[in-house]
Amino acid sequence: MDLKEHLVTHGYDQIDILLIDEEQNQSTVAGISLHKMTDLEYKLYLDPQSLKYELNSDHPHFIANQKEEEGEVKQVKGYILKW
């Protein structure tokens, strides 16, 4: 099951994702409409094999490796912000 399917299964439809990397750099991907999204991992530059889910917690999030444009890989936490 991919990231989109996990989120839809947990009742998410419209979300923002707050990404925080290993060095505490933050970025927000806003206004994601999951029913229109086809490949969320690709949009966020995530390695699908590295995804770990914590969607049943007080602060639902996922952890994954993100590929940067320079070819480097860093671990990010993506907090799900529902609206």
C-alpha positions as MATLAB code, in Angstrom:
seq = 'MDLKEHLVTHGYDQIDILLIDEEQNQSTVAGISLHKMTDLEYKLYLDPQSLKYELNSDHPHFIANQKEEEGEVKQVKGYILKW';
ca = [
       0.000    0.000    0.000;
       1.438    3.393   -0.971;
       1.417    6.628    1.043;
      -1.753    7.987   -0.581;
      -3.652    4.742    0.120;
      -2.491    4.734    3.759;
      -3.674    8.322    4.218;
      -7.043    7.749    2.521;
      -7.572    4.610    4.628;
      -7.006    6.721    7.758;
      -9.679    9.219    6.672;
      -7.556   11.942    5.086;
      -8.756   13.815    1.993;
      -7.287   17.343    1.920;
      -3.961   17.706    3.728;
      -0.844   19.777    4.193;
       2.433   18.015    4.956;
       5.108   19.570    7.157;
       8.485   18.013    6.283;
      11.324   18.192    8.811;
      14.719   16.781    7.898;
      17.622   15.506   10.022;
      19.005   19.024   10.393;
      15.626   20.435   11.507;
      15.044   22.235    8.187;
      11.312   22.610    7.600;
       9.201   22.922    4.489;
       5.475   22.669    3.921;
       3.686   21.090    0.994;
       0.259   22.692    1.144;
      -3.108   21.953   -0.392;
      -2.721   18.301   -1.326;
      -6.005   16.847   -2.533;
      -5.474   13.107   -2.197;
      -8.266   12.067   -4.558;
      -6.466   14.010   -7.346;
      -2.957   12.836   -6.450;
      -1.480    9.925   -8.378;
       2.045    9.505   -6.966;
       2.588   11.285   -3.650;
       5.997    9.673   -3.087;
       7.217   11.045   -6.429;
       5.869   14.544   -5.660;
       7.747   14.569   -2.329;
      10.921   12.884   -3.740;
      10.526    9.976   -1.304;
      11.997    6.506   -1.604;
       8.858    4.305   -1.394;
      10.845    1.410    0.091;
      11.923    3.538    3.072;
       8.461    4.677    4.232;
       7.439    3.971    7.823;
       4.022    5.068    9.071;
       2.867    6.436   12.438;
      -0.646    7.482   11.425;
      -2.454    6.361   14.589;
      -0.474    8.639   16.921;
      -1.467   12.029   18.365;
       0.752   13.627   15.711;
       0.313   11.464   12.602;
       3.444   11.314   10.494;
       5.617    9.186    8.262;
       9.379    8.767    8.104;
      11.170    8.255    4.794;
      14.344    8.888    2.850;
      14.098   11.896    0.552;
      16.248   12.288   -2.543;
      17.658   15.766   -3.133;
      18.424   17.259   -6.534;
      22.154   16.838   -5.899;
      21.648   13.097   -5.490;
      22.041   13.158   -1.716;
      19.584   11.299    0.493;
      18.281   12.571    3.825;
      15.731   11.234    6.259;
      12.577   13.323    6.724;
       9.538   13.209    8.961;
       6.314   14.264    7.268;
       3.641   15.480    9.681;
       0.110   15.269    8.335;
      -1.895   18.449    8.860;
      -5.579   17.881    8.092;
      -7.880   20.701    7.081;
];
